[in-house]
Amino acid sequence: MSTNLRIPGPTPCPPDVLAAAAGEMINHRGPEFAELQERLTAGIQPFFGTDQEILLITASGTGAMEAAIVNTLSVGDKALCVTVGSFGDRFGTIAERYGADVTRSDIEWGEAATPELVAELIQQDEYDALLITHNETSTGVTNSIGKIAAAVREVADPLIIVDAVSSLGSIEMRMDDWGLDAVVTASQKGWLSPPGLAMAALSERGWAAAKTSTMPSFYFDLTTHHEYAERGQPPWTPALPTMYAMDAALPMLIAEGPEAIYARHHRFASWTRSAAKALGLELLADERYASDTVTAIKVPEGMTGSAVTKRLREDHDVVIAGGQGKLAASIWRIGHLGYLDEGEFAACFSALQQALVAEGFSAAEGAVIPGIDG
Ligand SMILES: *Cc1c(COP(=O)(O)O)cnc(C)c1O
């Protein structure tokens, strides 16, 4: 049996996807590549909820975040970075590094950004852009991006730049309806695929901003990506194996359909939360904004989080994540995005119970873990 990988990315891939990734290389300036690119972008587009072009970038998610920043902002632009965790912090740091004038609003980790608060903050200066995370993987919190964008648009008109790396393809995204200007994601989260391919889309306003942007960019220049894409080519040598994998994964996602996919993620998320509670554990995020792709669980007082993850890994071949940044030692995180197998989850919860008991957490002893539908 292979390792039961329950981290929030990279996520396990279906066998057919892994087999596809092993395919022979092709000429990325030839007709087969043009067809591959066409299939991928057409398949990805509905999940973004946009009529705009989907740009394929060879990078991890951070590369796409950087692309979103350097193409839409200019040096000295005022950006409000509303951050609810470490990925939100990273967004602000990228913008600062490239010369934006960033104001950070740090929301307590484990909490969500509310539409009211963001609307209030955006009025405190003449902001050119709002940087915000859709699903904060470090805390297991989903921001209601649609509602936040609507509240912001009522009072101001910044570019709205969204990190949807760990939500897109797993949680609903309606880029055009919500009026978002840049949205990015990456293959190794909800897309049943290995790392290596990032995806981005810009709104018309986003493209207009790209025309006048004074931030330096080369590799991540989306105008260059767009010009090449028109000819059916990537600007630089692409991660072909990851693209082959996506080419095998997308038909699976399309056959299931976005609504069913979102419902499936919600079921597994609810199950994970119920299992954690049944084991006597507390969740970091309130159920109202708890993520459907990753659950953060508090390490009980007096326990060492890493002792449990070590036991899971060594005794059960189950891999879960610890926290990041200031929550490094105080939470565990279980990923439930992408390829979700009921048996693997049941095994993960049962292993967690045994590891907790072995570490002296008596509340988990004899606990009955519910099945997927309660
Ligand atoms: C995974 C992730 C990223 C990007 O991380 P990479 O390691 O660069 O792929 C960015 N934002 C969020 C919310 C993520 O979950």
The ligand as a Gaussian input file, in Angstrom:
#p B3LYP/6-31G(d) Opt

LIG

0 1
 C       -0.268000      26.003000      -2.079000
 C       -0.682000      27.416000      -2.044000
 C        0.023000      28.432000      -2.693000
 C        1.224000      28.211000      -3.552000
 O        2.173000      27.398000      -3.074000
 P        3.233000      26.718000      -4.051000
 O        4.004000      25.882000      -3.111000
 O        4.023000      27.797000      -4.668000
 O        2.449000      25.958000      -5.080000
 C       -0.452000      29.717000      -2.631000
 N       -1.557000      30.002000      -1.960000
 C       -2.283000      29.078000      -1.343000
 C       -3.533000      29.479000      -0.653000
 C       -1.867000      27.748000      -1.355000
 O       -2.596000      26.809000      -0.740000

